[in-house]
Amino acid sequence: MSVIYLLISISIVVAVGFFFAFVKAVKSGQYDDDYTPSVRMLFDDELKKSKTKTKIK
């Protein structure tokens, strides 16, 4: 029975460690999207054309 308590405590410590690593990665900007804004202007015309086609129907 004491092994279960040991495994639960270790898993909680590991989960908290992963949570802090995730928070640090988000704050450092690792999940920021740098690619999409640079190519958005290339696809603006296609988005506008598809919107007008749906309005005409």
HTML snippet that shows the backbone in 3Dmol.js (N, CA, C, O; Angstrom):
<script src="https://3Dmol.org/build/3Dmol-min.js"></script>
<div id="view" style="width:600px;height:400px;position:relative"></div>
<script>
const pdb = `
ATOM      1  N   MET A   1       0.827  -1.204   0.000  1.00  0.00           N
ATOM      2  CA  MET A   1       0.000   0.000   0.000  1.00  0.00           C
ATOM      3  C   MET A   1       0.867   1.262   0.000  1.00  0.00           C
ATOM      4  O   MET A   1       0.486   2.280  -0.578  1.00  0.00           O
ATOM      5  N   SER A   2       2.018   1.192   0.642  1.00  0.00           N
ATOM      6  CA  SER A   2       2.881   2.372   0.693  1.00  0.00           C
ATOM      7  C   SER A   2       3.481   2.671  -0.682  1.00  0.00           C
ATOM      8  O   SER A   2       3.857   3.812  -0.952  1.00  0.00           O
ATOM      9  N   VAL A   3       3.578   1.663  -1.557  1.00  0.00           N
ATOM     10  CA  VAL A   3       4.094   1.883  -2.901  1.00  0.00           C
ATOM     11  C   VAL A   3       3.141   2.770  -3.691  1.00  0.00           C
ATOM     12  O   VAL A   3       3.582   3.599  -4.486  1.00  0.00           O
ATOM     13  N   ILE A   4       1.847   2.604  -3.480  1.00  0.00           N
ATOM     14  CA  ILE A   4       0.858   3.434  -4.173  1.00  0.00           C
ATOM     15  C   ILE A   4       1.025   4.898  -3.776  1.00  0.00           C
ATOM     16  O   ILE A   4       0.969   5.783  -4.629  1.00  0.00           O
ATOM     17  N   TYR A   5       1.228   5.154  -2.486  1.00  0.00           N
ATOM     18  CA  TYR A   5       1.431   6.528  -2.035  1.00  0.00           C
ATOM     19  C   TYR A   5       2.706   7.114  -2.636  1.00  0.00           C
ATOM     20  O   TYR A   5       2.744   8.291  -2.995  1.00  0.00           O
ATOM     21  N   LEU A   6       3.726   6.307  -2.743  1.00  0.00           N
ATOM     22  CA  LEU A   6       4.979   6.766  -3.333  1.00  0.00           C
ATOM     23  C   LEU A   6       4.786   7.098  -4.816  1.00  0.00           C
ATOM     24  O   LEU A   6       5.258   8.134  -5.283  1.00  0.00           O
ATOM     25  N   LEU A   7       4.100   6.233  -5.553  1.00  0.00           N
ATOM     26  CA  LEU A   7       3.873   6.470  -6.979  1.00  0.00           C
ATOM     27  C   LEU A   7       2.988   7.685  -7.219  1.00  0.00           C
ATOM     28  O   LEU A   7       3.229   8.453  -8.150  1.00  0.00           O
ATOM     29  N   ILE A   8       1.977   7.863  -6.397  1.00  0.00           N
ATOM     30  CA  ILE A   8       1.102   9.037  -6.545  1.00  0.00           C
ATOM     31  C   ILE A   8       1.875  10.318  -6.268  1.00  0.00           C
ATOM     32  O   ILE A   8       1.719  11.302  -6.992  1.00  0.00           O
ATOM     33  N   SER A   9       2.699  10.319  -5.239  1.00  0.00           N
ATOM     34  CA  SER A   9       3.459  11.536  -4.936  1.00  0.00           C
ATOM     35  C   SER A   9       4.476  11.842  -6.031  1.00  0.00           C
ATOM     36  O   SER A   9       4.672  13.005  -6.383  1.00  0.00           O
ATOM     37  N   ILE A  10       5.127  10.811  -6.575  1.00  0.00           N
ATOM     38  CA  ILE A  10       6.079  11.037  -7.663  1.00  0.00           C
ATOM     39  C   ILE A  10       5.366  11.554  -8.907  1.00  0.00           C
ATOM     40  O   ILE A  10       5.876  12.448  -9.581  1.00  0.00           O
ATOM     41  N   SER A  11       4.195  11.006  -9.221  1.00  0.00           N
ATOM     42  CA  SER A  11       3.468  11.468 -10.406  1.00  0.00           C
ATOM     43  C   SER A  11       2.986  12.907 -10.244  1.00  0.00           C
ATOM     44  O   SER A  11       2.944  13.658 -11.219  1.00  0.00           O
ATOM     45  N   ILE A  12       2.629  13.290  -9.045  1.00  0.00           N
ATOM     46  CA  ILE A  12       2.217  14.680  -8.809  1.00  0.00           C
ATOM     47  C   ILE A  12       3.413  15.616  -8.988  1.00  0.00           C
ATOM     48  O   ILE A  12       3.275  16.694  -9.566  1.00  0.00           O
ATOM     49  N   VAL A  13       4.570  15.214  -8.501  1.00  0.00           N
ATOM     50  CA  VAL A  13       5.771  16.043  -8.661  1.00  0.00           C
ATOM     51  C   VAL A  13       6.121  16.180 -10.146  1.00  0.00           C
ATOM     52  O   VAL A  13       6.464  17.272 -10.601  1.00  0.00           O
ATOM     53  N   VAL A  14       6.038  15.092 -10.899  1.00  0.00           N
ATOM     54  CA  VAL A  14       6.330  15.143 -12.332  1.00  0.00           C
ATOM     55  C   VAL A  14       5.312  16.029 -13.057  1.00  0.00           C
ATOM     56  O   VAL A  14       5.688  16.813 -13.929  1.00  0.00           O
ATOM     57  N   ALA A  15       4.035  15.912 -12.706  1.00  0.00           N
ATOM     58  CA  ALA A  15       2.995  16.728 -13.334  1.00  0.00           C
ATOM     59  C   ALA A  15       3.210  18.210 -13.051  1.00  0.00           C
ATOM     60  O   ALA A  15       3.045  19.036 -13.948  1.00  0.00           O
ATOM     61  N   VAL A  16       3.570  18.556 -11.837  1.00  0.00           N
ATOM     62  CA  VAL A  16       3.837  19.954 -11.495  1.00  0.00           C
ATOM     63  C   VAL A  16       5.059  20.460 -12.264  1.00  0.00           C
ATOM     64  O   VAL A  16       5.086  21.607 -12.709  1.00  0.00           O
ATOM     65  N   GLY A  17       6.063  19.606 -12.417  1.00  0.00           N
ATOM     66  CA  GLY A  17       7.252  19.984 -13.192  1.00  0.00           C
ATOM     67  C   GLY A  17       6.904  20.276 -14.640  1.00  0.00           C
ATOM     68  O   GLY A  17       7.362  21.271 -15.202  1.00  0.00           O
ATOM     69  N   PHE A  18       6.089  19.410 -15.254  1.00  0.00           N
ATOM     70  CA  PHE A  18       5.665  19.654 -16.632  1.00  0.00           C
ATOM     71  C   PHE A  18       4.815  20.913 -16.741  1.00  0.00           C
ATOM     72  O   PHE A  18       4.915  21.640 -17.729  1.00  0.00           O
ATOM     73  N   PHE A  19       3.987  21.178 -15.750  1.00  0.00           N
ATOM     74  CA  PHE A  19       3.157  22.385 -15.774  1.00  0.00           C
ATOM     75  C   PHE A  19       4.034  23.638 -15.739  1.00  0.00           C
ATOM     76  O   PHE A  19       3.802  24.579 -16.498  1.00  0.00           O
ATOM     77  N   PHE A  20       5.032  23.653 -14.865  1.00  0.00           N
ATOM     78  CA  PHE A  20       5.915  24.819 -14.795  1.00  0.00           C
ATOM     79  C   PHE A  20       6.734  24.977 -16.079  1.00  0.00           C
ATOM     80  O   PHE A  20       6.992  26.101 -16.511  1.00  0.00           O
ATOM     81  N   ALA A  21       7.140  23.871 -16.686  1.00  0.00           N
ATOM     82  CA  ALA A  21       7.863  23.952 -17.963  1.00  0.00           C
ATOM     83  C   ALA A  21       6.962  24.518 -19.048  1.00  0.00           C
ATOM     84  O   ALA A  21       7.415  25.309 -19.876  1.00  0.00           O
ATOM     85  N   PHE A  22       5.691  24.126 -19.057  1.00  0.00           N
ATOM     86  CA  PHE A  22       4.745  24.655 -20.034  1.00  0.00           C
ATOM     87  C   PHE A  22       4.521  26.147 -19.834  1.00  0.00           C
ATOM     88  O   PHE A  22       4.509  26.908 -20.802  1.00  0.00           O
ATOM     89  N   VAL A  23       4.345  26.568 -18.599  1.00  0.00           N
ATOM     90  CA  VAL A  23       4.132  27.991 -18.317  1.00  0.00           C
ATOM     91  C   VAL A  23       5.355  28.803 -18.734  1.00  0.00           C
ATOM     92  O   VAL A  23       5.219  29.897 -19.282  1.00  0.00           O
ATOM     93  N   LYS A  24       6.540  28.271 -18.478  1.00  0.00           N
ATOM     94  CA  LYS A  24       7.759  28.976 -18.869  1.00  0.00           C
ATOM     95  C   LYS A  24       7.859  29.084 -20.388  1.00  0.00           C
ATOM     96  O   LYS A  24       8.277  30.121 -20.904  1.00  0.00           O
ATOM     97  N   ALA A  25       7.485  28.039 -21.104  1.00  0.00           N
ATOM     98  CA  ALA A  25       7.537  28.065 -22.568  1.00  0.00           C
ATOM     99  C   ALA A  25       6.538  29.063 -23.135  1.00  0.00           C
ATOM    100  O   ALA A  25       6.844  29.756 -24.106  1.00  0.00           O
ATOM    101  N   VAL A  26       5.361  29.148 -22.551  1.00  0.00           N
ATOM    102  CA  VAL A  26       4.355  30.100 -23.028  1.00  0.00           C
ATOM    103  C   VAL A  26       4.815  31.532 -22.775  1.00  0.00           C
ATOM    104  O   VAL A  26       4.664  32.398 -23.637  1.00  0.00           O
ATOM    105  N   LYS A  27       5.372  31.779 -21.600  1.00  0.00           N
ATOM    106  CA  LYS A  27       5.826  33.136 -21.291  1.00  0.00           C
ATOM    107  C   LYS A  27       7.021  33.560 -22.126  1.00  0.00           C
ATOM    108  O   LYS A  27       7.196  34.749 -22.391  1.00  0.00           O
ATOM    109  N   SER A  28       7.851  32.603 -22.548  1.00  0.00           N
ATOM    110  CA  SER A  28       9.022  32.965 -23.345  1.00  0.00           C
ATOM    111  C   SER A  28       8.670  33.140 -24.816  1.00  0.00           C
ATOM    112  O   SER A  28       9.517  33.560 -25.604  1.00  0.00           O
ATOM    113  N   GLY A  29       7.423  32.823 -25.205  1.00  0.00           N
ATOM    114  CA  GLY A  29       6.984  33.057 -26.573  1.00  0.00           C
ATOM    115  C   GLY A  29       7.227  31.899 -27.508  1.00  0.00           C
ATOM    116  O   GLY A  29       7.250  32.086 -28.724  1.00  0.00           O
ATOM    117  N   GLN A  30       7.410  30.715 -26.977  1.00  0.00           N
ATOM    118  CA  GLN A  30       7.694  29.577 -27.838  1.00  0.00           C
ATOM    119  C   GLN A  30       6.503  29.210 -28.707  1.00  0.00           C
ATOM    120  O   GLN A  30       6.687  28.664 -29.795  1.00  0.00           O
ATOM    121  N   TYR A  31       5.295  29.492 -28.259  1.00  0.00           N
ATOM    122  CA  TYR A  31       4.108  29.125 -29.022  1.00  0.00           C
ATOM    123  C   TYR A  31       3.569  30.270 -29.863  1.00  0.00           C
ATOM    124  O   TYR A  31       2.474  30.160 -30.415  1.00  0.00           O
ATOM    125  N   ASP A  32       4.306  31.363 -29.974  1.00  0.00           N
ATOM    126  CA  ASP A  32       3.879  32.471 -30.827  1.00  0.00           C
ATOM    127  C   ASP A  32       3.993  32.070 -32.287  1.00  0.00           C
ATOM    128  O   ASP A  32       4.931  31.379 -32.685  1.00  0.00           O
ATOM    129  N   ASP A  33       3.039  32.506 -33.066  1.00  0.00           N
ATOM    130  CA  ASP A  33       3.025  32.168 -34.488  1.00  0.00           C
ATOM    131  C   ASP A  33       3.675  33.291 -35.274  1.00  0.00           C
ATOM    132  O   ASP A  33       3.087  34.360 -35.444  1.00  0.00           O
ATOM    133  N   ASP A  34       4.876  33.053 -35.751  1.00  0.00           N
ATOM    134  CA  ASP A  34       5.596  34.067 -36.524  1.00  0.00           C
ATOM    135  C   ASP A  34       5.389  33.906 -38.013  1.00  0.00           C
ATOM    136  O   ASP A  34       5.635  34.848 -38.766  1.00  0.00           O
ATOM    137  N   TYR A  35       4.950  32.759 -38.459  1.00  0.00           N
ATOM    138  CA  TYR A  35       4.861  32.483 -39.889  1.00  0.00           C
ATOM    139  C   TYR A  35       3.559  33.005 -40.503  1.00  0.00           C
ATOM    140  O   TYR A  35       3.594  33.606 -41.576  1.00  0.00           O
ATOM    141  N   THR A  36       2.432  32.794 -39.861  1.00  0.00           N
ATOM    142  CA  THR A  36       1.135  33.127 -40.443  1.00  0.00           C
ATOM    143  C   THR A  36       0.978  34.611 -40.780  1.00  0.00           C
ATOM    144  O   THR A  36       0.510  34.922 -41.875  1.00  0.00           O
ATOM    145  N   PRO A  37       1.345  35.540 -39.898  1.00  0.00           N
ATOM    146  CA  PRO A  37       1.174  36.951 -40.282  1.00  0.00           C
ATOM    147  C   PRO A  37       1.971  37.348 -41.525  1.00  0.00           C
ATOM    148  O   PRO A  37       1.555  38.241 -42.264  1.00  0.00           O
ATOM    149  N   SER A  38       3.095  36.704 -41.759  1.00  0.00           N
ATOM    150  CA  SER A  38       3.910  37.090 -42.915  1.00  0.00           C
ATOM    151  C   SER A  38       3.313  36.610 -44.226  1.00  0.00           C
ATOM    152  O   SER A  38       3.601  37.203 -45.266  1.00  0.00           O
ATOM    153  N   VAL A  39       2.503  35.573 -44.228  1.00  0.00           N
ATOM    154  CA  VAL A  39       1.919  35.078 -45.475  1.00  0.00           C
ATOM    155  C   VAL A  39       0.427  35.375 -45.575  1.00  0.00           C
ATOM    156  O   VAL A  39      -0.205  35.003 -46.564  1.00  0.00           O
ATOM    157  N   ARG A  40      -0.137  36.024 -44.592  1.00  0.00           N
ATOM    158  CA  ARG A  40      -1.570  36.321 -44.610  1.00  0.00           C
ATOM    159  C   ARG A  40      -1.934  37.214 -45.794  1.00  0.00           C
ATOM    160  O   ARG A  40      -2.996  37.049 -46.394  1.00  0.00           O
ATOM    161  N   MET A  41      -1.057  38.156 -46.132  1.00  0.00           N
ATOM    162  CA  MET A  41      -1.352  39.065 -47.237  1.00  0.00           C
ATOM    163  C   MET A  41      -1.399  38.325 -48.577  1.00  0.00           C
ATOM    164  O   MET A  41      -2.034  38.800 -49.518  1.00  0.00           O
ATOM    165  N   LEU A  42      -0.738  37.174 -48.674  1.00  0.00           N
ATOM    166  CA  LEU A  42      -0.768  36.410 -49.922  1.00  0.00           C
ATOM    167  C   LEU A  42      -2.113  35.738 -50.146  1.00  0.00           C
ATOM    168  O   LEU A  42      -2.487  35.474 -51.289  1.00  0.00           O
ATOM    169  N   PHE A  43      -2.839  35.460 -49.083  1.00  0.00           N
ATOM    170  CA  PHE A  43      -4.091  34.730 -49.194  1.00  0.00           C
ATOM    171  C   PHE A  43      -5.319  35.605 -48.966  1.00  0.00           C
ATOM    172  O   PHE A  43      -6.437  35.090 -48.950  1.00  0.00           O
ATOM    173  N   ASP A  44      -5.143  36.910 -48.790  1.00  0.00           N
ATOM    174  CA  ASP A  44      -6.278  37.807 -48.564  1.00  0.00           C
ATOM    175  C   ASP A  44      -7.226  37.816 -49.753  1.00  0.00           C
ATOM    176  O   ASP A  44      -8.442  37.792 -49.568  1.00  0.00           O
ATOM    177  N   ASP A  45      -6.703  37.849 -50.950  1.00  0.00           N
ATOM    178  CA  ASP A  45      -7.559  37.900 -52.137  1.00  0.00           C
ATOM    179  C   ASP A  45      -8.412  36.640 -52.253  1.00  0.00           C
ATOM    180  O   ASP A  45      -9.586  36.719 -52.614  1.00  0.00           O
ATOM    181  N   GLU A  46      -7.839  35.493 -51.954  1.00  0.00           N
ATOM    182  CA  GLU A  46      -8.594  34.247 -52.044  1.00  0.00           C
ATOM    183  C   GLU A  46      -9.717  34.220 -51.017  1.00  0.00           C
ATOM    184  O   GLU A  46     -10.809  33.726 -51.299  1.00  0.00           O
ATOM    185  N   LEU A  47      -9.452  34.747 -49.828  1.00  0.00           N
ATOM    186  CA  LEU A  47     -10.488  34.771 -48.797  1.00  0.00           C
ATOM    187  C   LEU A  47     -11.621  35.717 -49.193  1.00  0.00           C
ATOM    188  O   LEU A  47     -12.791  35.409 -48.963  1.00  0.00           O
ATOM    189  N   LYS A  48     -11.287  36.860 -49.783  1.00  0.00           N
ATOM    190  CA  LYS A  48     -12.318  37.810 -50.192  1.00  0.00           C
ATOM    191  C   LYS A  48     -13.149  37.261 -51.339  1.00  0.00           C
ATOM    192  O   LYS A  48     -14.361  37.467 -51.382  1.00  0.00           O
ATOM    193  N   LYS A  49     -12.500  36.554 -52.279  1.00  0.00           N
ATOM    194  CA  LYS A  49     -13.240  35.972 -53.398  1.00  0.00           C
ATOM    195  C   LYS A  49     -14.190  34.887 -52.936  1.00  0.00           C
ATOM    196  O   LYS A  49     -15.303  34.782 -53.451  1.00  0.00           O
ATOM    197  N   SER A  50     -13.776  34.081 -51.980  1.00  0.00           N
ATOM    198  CA  SER A  50     -14.641  33.009 -51.511  1.00  0.00           C
ATOM    199  C   SER A  50     -15.826  33.575 -50.721  1.00  0.00           C
ATOM    200  O   SER A  50     -16.912  32.995 -50.741  1.00  0.00           O
ATOM    201  N   LYS A  51     -15.627  34.694 -50.031  1.00  0.00           N
ATOM    202  CA  LYS A  51     -16.727  35.316 -49.305  1.00  0.00           C
ATOM    203  C   LYS A  51     -17.748  35.908 -50.268  1.00  0.00           C
ATOM    204  O   LYS A  51     -18.952  35.817 -50.028  1.00  0.00           O
ATOM    205  N   THR A  52     -17.279  36.512 -51.350  1.00  0.00           N
ATOM    206  CA  THR A  52     -18.204  37.107 -52.314  1.00  0.00           C
ATOM    207  C   THR A  52     -18.954  36.036 -53.076  1.00  0.00           C
ATOM    208  O   THR A  52     -20.116  36.242 -53.426  1.00  0.00           O
ATOM    209  N   LYS A  53     -18.339  34.913 -53.344  1.00  0.00           N
ATOM    210  CA  LYS A  53     -19.021  33.821 -54.035  1.00  0.00           C
ATOM    211  C   LYS A  53     -20.159  33.249 -53.198  1.00  0.00           C
ATOM    212  O   LYS A  53     -21.203  32.875 -53.732  1.00  0.00           O
ATOM    213  N   THR A  54     -19.954  33.183 -51.894  1.00  0.00           N
ATOM    214  CA  THR A  54     -21.013  32.647 -51.041  1.00  0.00           C
ATOM    215  C   THR A  54     -22.148  33.645 -50.911  1.00  0.00           C
ATOM    216  O   THR A  54     -23.295  33.244 -50.714  1.00  0.00           O
ATOM    217  N   LYS A  55     -21.858  34.940 -51.016  1.00  0.00           N
ATOM    218  CA  LYS A  55     -22.915  35.944 -50.923  1.00  0.00           C
ATOM    219  C   LYS A  55     -23.761  35.959 -52.192  1.00  0.00           C
ATOM    220  O   LYS A  55     -24.960  36.225 -52.115  1.00  0.00           O
ATOM    221  N   ILE A  56     -23.182  35.686 -53.345  1.00  0.00           N
ATOM    222  CA  ILE A  56     -23.906  35.738 -54.606  1.00  0.00           C
ATOM    223  C   ILE A  56     -24.930  34.612 -54.702  1.00  0.00           C
ATOM    224  O   ILE A  56     -26.018  34.811 -55.244  1.00  0.00           O
ATOM    225  N   LYS A  57     -24.600  33.452 -54.191  1.00  0.00           N
ATOM    226  CA  LYS A  57     -25.508  32.307 -54.280  1.00  0.00           C
ATOM    227  C   LYS A  57     -26.707  32.511 -53.490  1.00  0.00           C
ATOM    228  O   LYS A  57     -27.578  31.642 -53.454  1.00  0.00           O
TER     229      LYS A  57
END
`;
const viewer = $3Dmol.createViewer("view");
viewer.addModel(pdb, "pdb");
viewer.setStyle({}, {cartoon: {color: "spectrum"}});
viewer.zoomTo();
viewer.render();
</script>
